[in-house]
Amino acid sequence: MAKQKSGRVDIECDLHGLTRDEAWIELQQVVALLRRRKKGRARIIHGCGEVLSEMVYEFAQQAPDLQIEQERNNAGASIIELIPGRARDFGLLV
């Protein structure tokens, strides 16, 4: 489950041990929290395996209001950032 974090990352979510489907649901919950706040960044710990890391990128690419990047010096984690207003630019209601 997502934890509150201080500093540059608002939420940390560790997907280790989850199936792809369980991890997808966790990501939905994390992004819903960011959207309720109307801003924020989440560190998603997916490990270095292909299944979860590719799924995290796939998830983020489907949402026009999210930006994703690999965490610096950590191939097993990514940072997802909510870009307020971007969803409206694509005609989506958020």
N, CA, C and O atoms as a MOPAC input file, in Angstrom:
PM7 MOZYME 1SCF
protein

 N      0.84200 1    -1.18500 1     0.00000 1
 C      0.00000 1     0.00000 1     0.00000 1
 C      0.88300 1     1.24200 1     0.00000 1
 O      2.02700 1     1.19500 1     0.45300 1
 N      0.36500 1     2.33200 1    -0.49700 1
 C      1.10800 1     3.58300 1    -0.59400 1
 C      1.35800 1     4.17100 1     0.79500 1
 O      0.50300 1     4.09100 1     1.67700 1
 N      2.53600 1     4.76000 1     0.97800 1
 C      2.89800 1     5.42700 1     2.22800 1
 C      3.17100 1     6.89200 1     1.92800 1
 O      3.64200 1     7.23500 1     0.84300 1
 N      2.87200 1     7.75700 1     2.90000 1
 C      3.19800 1     9.17000 1     2.77800 1
 C      4.69700 1     9.34700 1     2.97400 1
 O      5.27300 1     8.71900 1     3.86200 1
 N      5.33000 1    10.16500 1     2.18500 1
 C      6.75700 1    10.43600 1     2.30000 1
 C      6.97100 1    11.93900 1     2.31300 1
 O      6.19000 1    12.70000 1     1.74100 1
 N      8.04100 1    12.35200 1     2.97500 1
 C      8.38700 1    13.76900 1     2.95900 1
 C      9.42800 1    14.01100 1     1.87300 1
 O      9.98400 1    13.05900 1     1.32400 1
 N      9.69300 1    15.26800 1     1.56100 1
 C     10.68700 1    15.59700 1     0.55100 1
 C     10.07500 1    15.73000 1    -0.82500 1
 O      8.89200 1    16.03600 1    -0.97800 1
 N     10.91200 1    15.49300 1    -1.82400 1
 C     10.49400 1    15.70200 1    -3.20400 1
 C      9.45500 1    14.69400 1    -3.68500 1
 O      8.73300 1    14.97200 1    -4.64300 1
 N      9.36500 1    13.54000 1    -3.04700 1
 C      8.38400 1    12.52800 1    -3.43400 1
 C      7.29200 1    12.50800 1    -2.36800 1
 O      7.58300 1    12.39600 1    -1.17700 1
 N      6.03600 1    12.61600 1    -2.79700 1
 C      4.91600 1    12.69100 1    -1.86700 1
 C      4.44400 1    11.32100 1    -1.39600 1
 O      3.99700 1    11.17100 1    -0.25900 1
 N      4.54300 1    10.33500 1    -2.26100 1
 C      4.03100 1     8.99600 1    -1.97400 1
 C      5.05600 1     7.97300 1    -2.45300 1
 O      5.69900 1     8.15500 1    -3.48600 1
 N      5.19300 1     6.90700 1    -1.69100 1
 C      6.03000 1     5.79200 1    -2.12500 1
 C      5.16800 1     4.53500 1    -2.16200 1
 O      4.42500 1     4.25200 1    -1.22200 1
 N      5.27200 1     3.79200 1    -3.24300 1
 C      4.47400 1     2.58900 1    -3.43200 1
 C      5.39600 1     1.45100 1    -3.85900 1
 O      6.03200 1     1.52200 1    -4.91000 1
 N      5.46500 1     0.40800 1    -3.04500 1
 C      6.32400 1    -0.73300 1    -3.32000 1
 C      5.48000 1    -1.86300 1    -3.90400 1
 O      4.58400 1    -2.38400 1    -3.24100 1
 N      5.76900 1    -2.23100 1    -5.13200 1
 C      4.99300 1    -3.24600 1    -5.83600 1
 C      5.60000 1    -4.64200 1    -5.72500 1
 O      5.05400 1    -5.59200 1    -6.28500 1
 N      6.71400 1    -4.78500 1    -5.01800 1
 C      7.34900 1    -6.10100 1    -4.86900 1
 C      6.34600 1    -7.12100 1    -4.33500 1
 O      5.58900 1    -6.83400 1    -3.40800 1
 N      6.34800 1    -8.29200 1    -4.91900 1
 C      5.50000 1    -9.37800 1    -4.44300 1
 C      4.08000 1    -9.36200 1    -4.97400 1
 O      3.30200 1   -10.27400 1    -4.69200 1
 N      3.72700 1    -8.32100 1    -5.74900 1
 C      2.38200 1    -8.24000 1    -6.30100 1
 C      2.35200 1    -8.82800 1    -7.71400 1
 O      3.35100 1    -8.80900 1    -8.43300 1
 N      1.20200 1    -9.34100 1    -8.08500 1
 C      1.01300 1    -9.74600 1    -9.47600 1
 C      0.83900 1    -8.49100 1   -10.31400 1
 O      0.67900 1    -7.39200 1    -9.78200 1
 N      0.87200 1    -8.66400 1   -11.61600 1
 C      0.67000 1    -7.52400 1   -12.52000 1
 C     -0.68100 1    -6.86500 1   -12.25200 1
 O     -0.77100 1    -5.63900 1   -12.18400 1
 N     -1.71800 1    -7.66300 1   -12.10200 1
 C     -3.06000 1    -7.11400 1   -11.87000 1
 C     -3.15300 1    -6.40500 1   -10.52500 1
 O     -3.77500 1    -5.34800 1   -10.42900 1
 N     -2.54700 1    -6.96700 1    -9.48700 1
 C     -2.55400 1    -6.31800 1    -8.17700 1
 C     -1.77900 1    -4.99700 1    -8.22300 1
 O     -2.19400 1    -4.00200 1    -7.62900 1
 N     -0.65400 1    -5.00400 1    -8.93300 1
 C      0.15400 1    -3.79500 1    -9.05300 1
 C     -0.60800 1    -2.70600 1    -9.81100 1
 O     -0.50600 1    -1.53100 1    -9.46100 1
 N     -1.36200 1    -3.07800 1   -10.83700 1
 C     -2.16400 1    -2.11700 1   -11.60400 1
 C     -3.16400 1    -1.41900 1   -10.68300 1
 O     -3.34700 1    -0.20400 1   -10.75900 1
 N     -3.80600 1    -2.19700 1    -9.81500 1
 C     -4.78500 1    -1.63500 1    -8.87900 1
 C     -4.08600 1    -0.68600 1    -7.89400 1
 O     -4.61900 1     0.38000 1    -7.58500 1
 N     -2.91600 1    -1.05800 1    -7.40600 1
 C     -2.14900 1    -0.16900 1    -6.51800 1
 C     -1.83500 1     1.15500 1    -7.20900 1
 O     -1.97600 1     2.22300 1    -6.61400 1
 N     -1.40700 1     1.07500 1    -8.47200 1
 C     -1.10500 1     2.30100 1    -9.22300 1
 C     -2.34600 1     3.16400 1    -9.38500 1
 O     -2.27000 1     4.38700 1    -9.27200 1
 N     -3.47800 1     2.54500 1    -9.64700 1
 C     -4.72200 1     3.30800 1    -9.75600 1
 C     -5.00700 1     4.07000 1    -8.46700 1
 O     -5.43300 1     5.22400 1    -8.50600 1
 N     -4.77100 1     3.42700 1    -7.32400 1
 C     -5.01700 1     4.07600 1    -6.03600 1
 C     -4.03900 1     5.23000 1    -5.79600 1
 O     -4.43100 1     6.28700 1    -5.30100 1
 N     -2.79100 1     5.02600 1    -6.14200 1
 C     -1.78200 1     6.08000 1    -5.97400 1
 C     -2.12500 1     7.28900 1    -6.84300 1
 O     -2.08600 1     8.42600 1    -6.37300 1
 N     -2.45700 1     7.04500 1    -8.09500 1
 C     -2.77800 1     8.14500 1    -9.01100 1
 C     -4.07100 1     8.84300 1    -8.57800 1
 O     -4.18400 1    10.06300 1    -8.69600 1
 N     -5.03200 1     8.08700 1    -8.08600 1
 C     -6.27000 1     8.70800 1    -7.59200 1
 C     -5.95900 1     9.67000 1    -6.44400 1
 O     -6.54800 1    10.74800 1    -6.35800 1
 N     -5.03900 1     9.28100 1    -5.56900 1
 C     -4.64100 1    10.16300 1    -4.47100 1
 C     -3.95000 1    11.41600 1    -4.99100 1
 O     -4.23400 1    12.51700 1    -4.51900 1
 N     -3.05100 1    11.26400 1    -5.95100 1
 C     -2.39500 1    12.43500 1    -6.54800 1
 C     -3.42800 1    13.35700 1    -7.19600 1
 O     -3.34000 1    14.57900 1    -7.06900 1
 N     -4.39300 1    12.78000 1    -7.88000 1
 C     -5.41300 1    13.59600 1    -8.55000 1
 C     -6.30200 1    14.32000 1    -7.54600 1
 O     -6.68900 1    15.46500 1    -7.78000 1
 N     -6.63000 1    13.67000 1    -6.43500 1
 C     -7.42600 1    14.35600 1    -5.41100 1
 C     -6.66600 1    15.56100 1    -4.85500 1
 O     -7.26100 1    16.59600 1    -4.55300 1
 N     -5.36300 1    15.41700 1    -4.72600 1
 C     -4.52400 1    16.51900 1    -4.24700 1
 C     -4.25700 1    17.55800 1    -5.32900 1
 O     -3.84500 1    18.68100 1    -5.03700 1
 N     -4.49500 1    17.17300 1    -6.57600 1
 C     -4.27200 1    18.02300 1    -7.74900 1
 C     -2.79200 1    18.31500 1    -8.00600 1
 O     -2.46100 1    19.24700 1    -8.74000 1
 N     -1.90400 1    17.52100 1    -7.40400 1
 C     -0.46700 1    17.65700 1    -7.65600 1
 C      0.25300 1    16.51400 1    -6.95900 1
 O     -0.33400 1    15.78400 1    -6.16000 1
 N      1.53700 1    16.37000 1    -7.27400 1
 C      2.34400 1    15.43300 1    -6.51900 1
 C      3.19000 1    14.50800 1    -7.36300 1
 O      3.03700 1    14.39600 1    -8.58000 1
 N      4.10200 1    13.84200 1    -6.64400 1
 C      5.02200 1    12.88000 1    -7.25300 1
 C      4.99200 1    11.61000 1    -6.42000 1
 O      4.90600 1    11.66000 1    -5.19300 1
 N      5.06300 1    10.47600 1    -7.09600 1
 C      5.07600 1     9.18800 1    -6.41600 1
 C      6.28000 1     8.37800 1    -6.87500 1
 O      6.57600 1     8.30200 1    -8.06700 1
 N      6.97600 1     7.77100 1    -5.90500 1
 C      8.04600 1     6.83300 1    -6.23100 1
 C      7.40200 1     5.45100 1    -6.28800 1
 O      6.80800 1     4.98400 1    -5.31600 1
 N      7.53300 1     4.81700 1    -7.43100 1
 C      6.98700 1     3.48500 1    -7.63100 1
 C      8.15900 1     2.51200 1    -7.66500 1
 O      8.99200 1     2.56200 1    -8.57100 1
 N      8.21700 1     1.63900 1    -6.68400 1
 C      9.29200 1     0.64400 1    -6.61700 1
 C      8.77400 1    -0.62400 1    -7.27700 1
 O      7.89400 1    -1.30400 1    -6.74800 1
 N      9.33500 1    -0.93100 1    -8.44000 1
 C      8.85800 1    -2.07100 1    -9.21800 1
 C      9.89300 1    -3.16200 1    -9.36100 1
 O      9.58500 1    -4.24300 1    -9.86300 1
 N     11.11300 1    -2.90200 1    -8.93200 1
 C     12.18600 1    -3.87200 1    -9.09700 1
 C     12.75600 1    -3.81100 1   -10.50600 1
 O     12.28200 1    -3.04300 1   -11.34300 1
 N     13.76300 1    -4.61600 1   -10.76100 1
 C     14.44900 1    -4.57600 1   -12.05300 1
 C     13.88600 1    -5.56100 1   -13.07100 1
 O     14.32600 1    -5.58000 1   -14.22100 1
 N     12.93000 1    -6.36800 1   -12.66500 1
 C     12.32200 1    -7.30900 1   -13.60200 1
 C     11.48700 1    -6.60100 1   -14.65000 1
 O     11.04800 1    -5.46900 1   -14.44800 1
 N     11.27300 1    -7.26400 1   -15.75600 1
 C     10.56600 1    -6.64400 1   -16.88000 1
 C      9.06100 1    -6.51800 1   -16.66600 1
 O      8.46900 1    -5.52800 1   -17.09600 1
 N      8.43300 1    -7.48000 1   -16.01900 1
 C      6.96900 1    -7.50700 1   -15.94800 1
 C      6.42100 1    -6.24800 1   -15.28300 1
 O      5.61800 1    -5.53300 1   -15.88200 1
 N      6.84500 1    -5.97100 1   -14.05800 1
 C      6.28700 1    -4.81500 1   -13.34400 1
 C      6.82600 1    -3.49500 1   -13.87500 1
 O      6.08100 1    -2.51900 1   -13.95800 1
 N      8.11200 1    -3.44200 1   -14.23700 1
 C      8.64200 1    -2.17000 1   -14.73000 1
 C      7.95600 1    -1.76800 1   -16.03500 1
 O      7.62000 1    -0.59800 1   -16.21700 1
 N      7.74900 1    -2.70400 1   -16.92800 1
 C      7.04800 1    -2.38900 1   -18.18400 1
 C      5.59100 1    -2.02500 1   -17.92000 1
 O      5.04500 1    -1.14200 1   -18.58100 1
 N      4.96100 1    -2.69100 1   -16.96600 1
 C      3.56700 1    -2.40000 1   -16.64700 1
 C      3.42200 1    -0.98400 1   -16.09600 1
 O      2.46000 1    -0.28900 1   -16.42500 1
 N      4.36100 1    -0.55200 1   -15.26700 1
 C      4.30700 1     0.80400 1   -14.70600 1
 C      4.39000 1     1.83900 1   -15.83000 1
 O      3.64000 1     2.81500 1   -15.83400 1
 N      5.29400 1     1.62900 1   -16.77400 1
 C      5.41400 1     2.56100 1   -17.90300 1
 C      4.16400 1     2.53300 1   -18.77600 1
 O      3.69900 1     3.57800 1   -19.23200 1
 N      3.63000 1     1.36000 1   -19.00500 1
 C      2.38400 1     1.23400 1   -19.78700 1
 C      1.25800 1     1.99500 1   -19.10300 1
 O      0.51400 1     2.73000 1   -19.75300 1
 N      1.13300 1     1.82100 1   -17.80300 1
 C      0.09700 1     2.50200 1   -17.03100 1
 C      0.22500 1     4.01600 1   -17.18800 1
 O     -0.75000 1     4.70000 1   -17.50200 1
 N      1.42600 1     4.53000 1   -16.97000 1
 C      1.64500 1     5.97700 1   -17.01500 1
 C      1.42000 1     6.55300 1   -18.40700 1
 O      0.92300 1     7.67200 1   -18.54200 1
 N      1.77900 1     5.80200 1   -19.43900 1
 C      1.62700 1     6.30100 1   -20.79800 1
 C      0.16500 1     6.39000 1   -21.22400 1
 O     -0.15600 1     7.11700 1   -22.16400 1
 N     -0.71700 1     5.67300 1   -20.55800 1
 C     -2.14000 1     5.72100 1   -20.89700 1
 C     -2.84200 1     6.92900 1   -20.28800 1
 O     -3.98100 1     7.22800 1   -20.64500 1
 N     -2.18400 1     7.61300 1   -19.38700 1
 C     -2.79000 1     8.75900 1   -18.70100 1
 C     -2.07200 1    10.03400 1   -19.12400 1
 O     -0.91300 1    10.23400 1   -18.76200 1
 N     -2.73600 1    10.89600 1   -19.88100 1
 C     -2.06900 1    12.09700 1   -20.38300 1
 C     -1.65300 1    13.08200 1   -19.29400 1
 O     -0.83000 1    13.96100 1   -19.54800 1
 N     -2.20200 1    12.95300 1   -18.09000 1
 C     -1.81700 1    13.88500 1   -17.02100 1
 C     -0.66800 1    13.35900 1   -16.16300 1
 O     -0.35300 1    13.93800 1   -15.12400 1
 N     -0.03500 1    12.25200 1   -16.60000 1
 C      1.10000 1    11.70500 1   -15.85800 1
 C      2.37000 1    11.79500 1   -16.68400 1
 O      2.36000 1    11.65100 1   -17.90600 1
 N      3.45500 1    12.03700 1   -15.97900 1
 C      4.78700 1    12.00500 1   -16.58300 1
 C      5.59100 1    10.98600 1   -15.78600 1
 O      5.51300 1    10.95500 1   -14.55800 1
 N      6.36000 1    10.15600 1   -16.47300 1
 C      7.12500 1     9.12300 1   -15.78300 1
 C      8.58500 1     9.19400 1   -16.18400 1
 O      8.91900 1     9.50500 1   -17.32700 1
 N      9.45200 1     8.89900 1   -15.22300 1
 C     10.89200 1     8.82000 1   -15.50200 1
 C     11.49700 1     7.80900 1   -14.53900 1
 O     10.98400 1     7.59000 1   -13.44200 1
 N     12.58000 1     7.20600 1   -14.96000 1
 C     13.29700 1     6.28400 1   -14.08300 1
 C     13.96300 1     7.09500 1   -12.98500 1
 O     14.51700 1     8.16300 1   -13.24600 1
 N     13.91200 1     6.59800 1   -11.76800 1
 C     14.57400 1     7.28000 1   -10.67100 1
 C     16.08300 1     7.26400 1   -10.91000 1
 O     16.64400 1     6.25200 1   -11.32800 1
 N     16.71100 1     8.36500 1   -10.64600 1
 C     18.15900 1     8.47600 1   -10.86400 1
 C     18.90600 1     7.45900 1    -9.99700 1
 O     18.62700 1     7.32100 1    -8.80500 1
 N     19.83800 1     6.76300 1   -10.59900 1
 C     20.67900 1     5.77800 1    -9.92100 1
 C     19.89800 1     4.61000 1    -9.32300 1
 O     20.37900 1     3.95800 1    -8.39600 1
 N     18.69500 1     4.33500 1    -9.84400 1
 C     17.90100 1     3.22700 1    -9.31400 1
 C     17.01900 1     2.67000 1   -10.42900 1
 O     15.92400 1     3.17800 1   -10.67200 1
 N     17.49200 1     1.63800 1   -11.09600 1
 C     16.73200 1     1.04300 1   -12.20000 1
 C     15.48000 1     0.32000 1   -11.72400 1
 O     14.62500 1    -0.03600 1   -12.53500 1
 N     15.36600 1     0.10000 1   -10.42700 1
 C     14.21600 1    -0.62500 1    -9.89600 1
 C     13.08900 1     0.27200 1    -9.41200 1
 O     12.16400 1    -0.20300 1    -8.75200 1
 N     13.14900 1     1.55700 1    -9.72900 1
 C     12.09500 1     2.47600 1    -9.29800 1
 C     11.88300 1     3.56100 1   -10.35200 1
 O     12.79900 1     3.93700 1   -11.08200 1
 N     10.65800 1     4.04500 1   -10.40400 1
 C     10.29500 1     5.13200 1   -11.31300 1
 C      9.56400 1     6.21000 1   -10.53200 1
 O      8.97300 1     5.94600 1    -9.48600 1
 N      9.61300 1     7.41900 1   -11.05200 1
 C      8.88700 1     8.54400 1   -10.46500 1
 C      7.74600 1     8.89600 1   -11.40900 1
 O      7.95300 1     9.14900 1   -12.59600 1
 N      6.54900 1     8.90700 1   -10.86200 1
 C      5.37300 1     9.34500 1   -11.61700 1
 C      4.97400 1    10.70000 1   -11.05900 1
 O      4.83700 1    10.86900 1    -9.84700 1
 N      4.79000 1    11.66100 1   -11.95000 1
 C      4.39600 1    13.00400 1   -11.52800 1
 C      3.09600 1    13.38800 1   -12.20100 1
 O      2.92400 1    13.19700 1   -13.40500 1
 N      2.18100 1    13.93200 1   -11.41400 1
 C      0.92800 1    14.44400 1   -11.95200 1
 C      1.18100 1    15.83200 1   -12.52000 1
 O      1.75000 1    16.68900 1   -11.84300 1
 N      0.76300 1    16.05400 1   -13.74800 1
 C      0.89400 1    17.36200 1   -14.39400 1
 C     -0.50700 1    17.97700 1   -14.44000 1
 O     -1.29600 1    17.65500 1   -15.32800 1
 N     -0.81800 1    18.86900 1   -13.47800 1
 C     -2.16600 1    19.44200 1   -13.40300 1
 C     -2.54300 1    20.15500 1   -14.70100 1
 O     -1.73100 1    20.86700 1   -15.29200 1
 N     -3.76900 1    19.95400 1   -15.12500 1
 C     -4.27300 1    20.62000 1   -16.32400 1
 C     -4.01900 1    19.87800 1   -17.61200 1
 O     -4.70300 1    20.13100 1   -18.60400 1
 N     -3.06600 1    18.97600 1   -17.63700 1
 C     -2.74500 1    18.28000 1   -18.87100 1
 C     -3.91700 1    17.41300 1   -19.34700 1
 O     -4.14700 1    17.30100 1   -20.55200 1
 N     -4.65500 1    16.80200 1   -18.42400 1
 C     -5.79400 1    15.96000 1   -18.80700 1
 C     -6.85500 1    16.79800 1   -19.53500 1
 O     -7.46100 1    16.33400 1   -20.50100 1
 N     -7.07100 1    18.01800 1   -19.07200 1
 C     -8.05200 1    18.88000 1   -19.75600 1
 C     -7.60900 1    19.18900 1   -21.18400 1
 O     -8.44000 1    19.33400 1   -22.08100 1
 N     -6.29800 1    19.28900 1   -21.38900 1
 C     -5.78600 1    19.54800 1   -22.72400 1
 C     -6.14400 1    18.42700 1   -23.68500 1
 O     -6.19600 1    18.63500 1   -24.89700 1
 N     -6.39200 1    17.23200 1   -23.14300 1
 C     -6.75400 1    16.07800 1   -23.96400 1
 C     -8.25400 1    15.80900 1   -23.93200 1
 O     -8.71800 1    14.79500 1   -24.45300 1
 N     -9.01400 1    16.72100 1   -23.31600 1
 C    -10.47100 1    16.57500 1   -23.26500 1
 C    -10.96400 1    15.57800 1   -22.23000 1
 O    -12.08800 1    15.08600 1   -22.33900 1
 N    -10.15000 1    15.27000 1   -21.23100 1
 C    -10.55000 1    14.31200 1   -20.20000 1
 C    -11.02100 1    15.06300 1   -18.96300 1
 O    -10.53200 1    16.15200 1   -18.66100 1
 N    -11.96000 1    14.47900 1   -18.26000 1
 C    -12.40500 1    15.04400 1   -16.98700 1
 C    -11.64400 1    14.35700 1   -15.87500 1
 O    -11.57900 1    13.12900 1   -15.82300 1
 N    -11.07100 1    15.14500 1   -14.98900 1
 C    -10.31900 1    14.56700 1   -13.88000 1
 C    -10.86800 1    15.13000 1   -12.59400 1
 O    -10.38700 1    14.78600 1   -11.51400 1

